[in-house]
Amino acid sequence: MLETKDLYWLAGLLEGEGSFGATKDGAYPNVCLKMNDKDVVFKAHKLLRPAIYRKNGNDIAGPIYDKTRLSPTAYYKARVGGACAACI
């Protein structure tokens, strides 16, 4: 269970820096946070951990570090999908 202060912090962070969407068919919602600030993304990931996106049935151990040719700088990403994202 999240403490109230953590819930407010996470809500403010996701409202300002997060993105809310759905799969192409609209069947499943998702919430994603992409930032260069490693500490902030890891804290958000820790708070979302009970609802964290699962890949192949395993919890992702931490936020994904991604550097693509489309992005000039690398970023950290935490994502929640499906029914867990709907709860957020």
C-alpha positions as CSV (number, residue, x, y, z in Angstrom):
1,M,0.0,0.0,0.0
2,L,1.4,3.4,-1.0
3,E,1.7,6.1,1.6
4,T,-0.3,9.2,0.8
5,K,2.8,11.4,0.2
6,D,4.1,8.8,-2.3
7,L,0.8,8.6,-4.1
8,Y,0.7,12.4,-4.5
9,W,4.3,12.5,-5.7
10,L,3.6,9.7,-8.2
11,A,0.4,11.3,-9.4
12,G,2.2,14.7,-10.0
13,L,5.1,13.0,-11.8
14,L,2.9,11.0,-14.1
15,E,0.6,14.0,-14.8
16,G,3.6,16.1,-15.8
17,E,6.1,13.6,-17.3
18,G,4.1,10.4,-17.9
19,S,2.1,9.3,-20.9
20,F,-1.2,7.5,-20.8
21,G,-2.4,5.4,-23.8
22,A,-3.8,2.1,-25.0
23,T,-2.8,-0.7,-27.3
24,K,-3.6,-0.3,-31.0
25,D,-6.9,-2.1,-30.6
26,G,-7.8,0.0,-27.5
27,A,-8.2,-3.2,-25.4
28,Y,-5.5,-2.5,-22.8
29,P,-4.4,0.8,-21.2
30,N,-0.8,1.6,-20.4
31,V,1.1,4.2,-18.4
32,C,4.7,5.0,-19.3
33,L,7.3,7.3,-17.8
34,K,10.4,8.2,-19.9
35,M,13.1,10.5,-18.4
36,N,16.8,11.1,-18.3
37,D,16.7,11.3,-14.5
38,K,17.6,7.8,-13.4
39,D,16.8,8.3,-9.7
40,V,13.3,9.6,-10.3
41,V,12.5,6.8,-12.7
42,F,13.8,4.2,-10.3
43,K,11.7,5.7,-7.5
44,A,8.6,5.6,-9.7
45,H,9.3,2.1,-10.7
46,K,9.7,1.1,-7.0
47,L,6.3,2.6,-6.2
48,L,4.7,0.9,-9.2
49,R,6.3,-2.4,-8.5
50,P,3.2,-4.2,-7.3
51,A,1.6,-3.3,-10.6
52,I,4.6,-3.3,-12.8
53,Y,4.4,-4.4,-16.4
54,R,5.2,-8.1,-16.8
55,K,7.1,-9.4,-19.8
56,N,7.1,-13.2,-20.4
57,G,5.6,-13.7,-16.9
58,N,8.6,-12.2,-15.1
59,D,8.8,-8.8,-13.4
60,I,11.2,-6.4,-15.0
61,A,13.9,-5.9,-12.4
62,G,14.2,-2.2,-13.0
63,P,13.5,0.5,-15.5
64,I,14.7,0.0,-19.0
65,Y,17.7,2.0,-20.2
66,D,17.1,2.8,-23.8
67,K,19.2,4.6,-26.4
68,T,17.9,4.5,-29.9
69,R,19.0,6.3,-33.0
70,L,15.7,8.3,-32.9
71,S,16.7,9.8,-29.5
72,P,19.8,11.9,-29.2
73,T,20.1,11.0,-25.5
74,A,19.5,7.8,-23.7
75,Y,16.6,7.7,-21.2
76,Y,15.1,5.5,-18.5
77,K,11.6,4.1,-18.9
78,A,9.2,2.5,-16.5
79,R,5.9,1.1,-17.8
80,V,2.7,-0.4,-16.5
81,G,0.2,-2.1,-18.7
82,G,-3.2,-3.9,-18.7
83,A,-5.5,-4.1,-15.8
84,C,-2.8,-2.7,-13.5
85,A,-2.5,0.5,-15.6
86,A,-6.3,0.9,-15.4
87,C,-6.0,1.1,-11.6
88,I,-3.7,4.1,-11.9
